[in-house]
Amino acid sequence: MNHGSFSGGSSTNVEEKVDQMATELATVKSQMHTLLGYIASRPDVSEHLAAMATNLVQPSINEV
């Protein structure tokens, strides 16, 4: 990762924070996929809502 305006130590700190945010984002995305899959599988959820939840679980363009 290139941080042209940062010098040595602060560049490492920024990179660590970016890495931590990326990890946290991946965790939240995984939890959301699990939750949406659960909602879509519930028998007491309307077909329309289940279809919407299922469509939200598709991989994003950045993941393909």
C-alpha positions as CSV (number, residue, x, y, z in Angstrom):
1,M,0.0,0.0,0.0
2,N,1.4,3.4,-1.0
3,H,1.0,6.3,1.4
4,G,3.2,9.0,-0.3
5,S,2.4,11.7,2.3
6,F,3.3,9.6,5.3
7,S,6.8,8.9,6.6
8,G,8.2,5.6,8.0
9,G,6.5,5.0,11.4
10,S,3.1,6.6,10.6
11,S,2.9,4.7,7.3
12,T,3.1,1.4,9.2
13,N,0.5,2.6,11.7
14,V,-1.9,3.5,8.9
15,E,-1.3,0.2,7.1
16,E,-2.0,-1.7,10.4
17,K,-5.3,0.3,10.8
18,V,-6.3,-0.4,7.2
19,D,-5.6,-4.1,7.7
20,Q,-7.6,-4.1,10.9
21,M,-10.5,-2.4,9.3
22,A,-10.4,-4.9,6.4
23,T,-10.5,-7.8,8.8
24,E,-13.4,-6.3,10.7
25,L,-15.3,-5.6,7.5
26,A,-14.8,-9.2,6.4
27,T,-16.1,-10.4,9.7
28,V,-19.2,-8.2,9.5
29,K,-19.8,-9.3,5.9
30,S,-19.6,-12.9,7.0
31,Q,-22.0,-12.3,9.8
32,M,-24.5,-10.5,7.5
33,H,-24.4,-13.3,5.0
34,T,-25.1,-15.8,7.8
35,L,-28.0,-13.7,9.1
36,L,-29.5,-13.1,5.6
37,G,-29.3,-16.8,4.9
38,Y,-31.0,-17.6,8.1
39,I,-33.8,-15.1,7.4
40,A,-34.3,-16.5,3.9
41,S,-34.6,-20.0,5.3
42,R,-37.2,-19.3,7.9
43,P,-40.6,-20.8,7.0
44,D,-42.5,-17.9,8.6
45,V,-40.8,-15.2,6.4
46,S,-42.8,-14.2,3.3
47,E,-41.4,-15.4,-0.1
48,H,-40.9,-11.8,-1.2
49,L,-38.7,-11.0,1.9
50,A,-36.9,-14.3,1.6
51,A,-36.1,-13.6,-2.1
52,M,-34.8,-10.2,-1.2
53,A,-32.6,-11.6,1.6
54,T,-31.2,-14.3,-0.8
55,N,-30.3,-11.7,-3.4
56,L,-28.4,-9.7,-0.8
57,V,-26.1,-12.7,-0.1
58,Q,-24.6,-12.6,-3.6
59,P,-20.8,-11.9,-3.8
60,S,-19.9,-8.3,-4.7
61,I,-18.1,-7.3,-7.8
62,N,-14.9,-6.8,-5.8
63,E,-14.9,-10.4,-4.5
64,V,-15.2,-12.0,-8.0
